[in-house]
Amino acid sequence: MSTKSTKARHKRFDGHGNVRIDGHPRWRLICCTCGAMSKALNTHNSPHALVKKFEQLGWEVPDVVVYPTGGGTGLVGIWKALEELEQLGWIGSRRPRMIAVQTEGCAPIVRAFEKGLDHAPAVENARTKISGLRVPAAVADSIMLGLIRRSGGTALTVSDDEALEGMREIASSEGVFAAPEGGAVWAGIKKLVDRKAIDPDERVVLMNTGTGLKYGELVSFEFPVVDRVGS
Ligand SMILES: Cc1ncc(COP(=O)(O)O)c(C=O)c1O
């Protein structure tokens, strides 16, 4: 079973309202994107995860939130959640710098951000192994670009290899088998620290949006071979 199919089935099983568009050659991708959308708009998964994180931080708004960005529903949902928390009086008007991470082979938001555009033209021939980030045309492009700029944030790319290496580093340092989207965020934050765009004292929330279990084919497991002892 392919990764995209696994993700789509998981989301369907979770009760998300995914649809298959008959005859569309990329229906699996559409399912995944719909799943992320329903996640952000209906059940508020990413914003919910962020609210839980705020609670752990004693309701202190972090300085930076880094999100693996596809269609944008996660980033927009998180921003909306922040507005709702302010309306509830749980946080003030301060906002984290919102940072979008995409892959080099599919980075419409990063390219539009760098060019100062308000809309993100669709990417032709999008190529990335990381299916959650293979979104050549983002539905929420202008909203995302607006909130990234308003928050003083940024948008940057990482390569697929850097994201996969990030996945490995999260596993070995945190014991979490993160999705490669989470690995991309990890690789992105390392670049930002190197560029001194993030101060080591700042509070940074990295959003990992899935489990590596859905990406078995991207992870190679090489086991050391030892000589058999005895009979
Ligand atoms: C695991 C995962 N992470 C991140 C994304 C991108 O999220 P968004 O479309 O909300 O920007 C997706 C989208 O499908 C996804 O499946």
The ligand as an SDF file (V2000), in Angstrom:
LIG
                    3D

 16 16  0  0  0  0  0  0  0  0999 V2000
    1.2390   15.0090    7.4570 C   0  0  0  0  0  0  0  0  0  0  0  0
    0.9470   16.3480    6.8480 C   0  0  0  0  0  0  0  0  0  0  0  0
    1.6420   17.4300    7.2770 N   0  0  0  0  0  0  0  0  0  0  0  0
    1.4400   18.6610    6.7430 C   0  0  0  0  0  0  0  0  0  0  0  0
    0.5170   18.8470    5.7270 C   0  0  0  0  0  0  0  0  0  0  0  0
    0.3220   20.2150    5.1730 C   0  0  0  0  0  0  0  0  0  0  0  0
   -0.6690   20.8220    5.9410 O   0  0  0  0  0  0  0  0  0  0  0  0
   -1.5270   22.0200    5.3900 P   0  0  0  0  0  0  0  0  0  0  0  0
   -2.1890   21.5470    4.1410 O   0  0  0  0  0  0  0  0  0  0  0  0
   -2.4770   22.2930    6.4960 O   0  0  0  0  0  0  0  0  0  0  0  0
   -0.6010   23.1700    5.1180 O   0  0  0  0  0  0  0  0  0  0  0  0
   -0.2420   17.7580    5.2610 C   0  0  0  0  0  0  0  0  0  0  0  0
   -1.2320   17.9130    4.1950 C   0  0  0  0  0  0  0  0  0  0  0  0
   -1.8400   16.9990    3.7050 O   0  0  0  0  0  0  0  0  0  0  0  0
   -0.0160   16.4730    5.8270 C   0  0  0  0  0  0  0  0  0  0  0  0
   -0.6700   15.3810    5.3980 O   0  0  0  0  0  0  0  0  0  0  0  0
  1  2  1  0
  2  3  1  0
  2 15  2  0
  3  4  2  0
  4  5  1  0
  5  6  1  0
  5 12  2  0
  6  7  1  0
  7  8  1  0
  8  9  2  0
  8 10  1  0
  8 11  1  0
 12 13  1  0
 12 15  1  0
 13 14  2  0
 15 16  1  0
M  END
$$$$
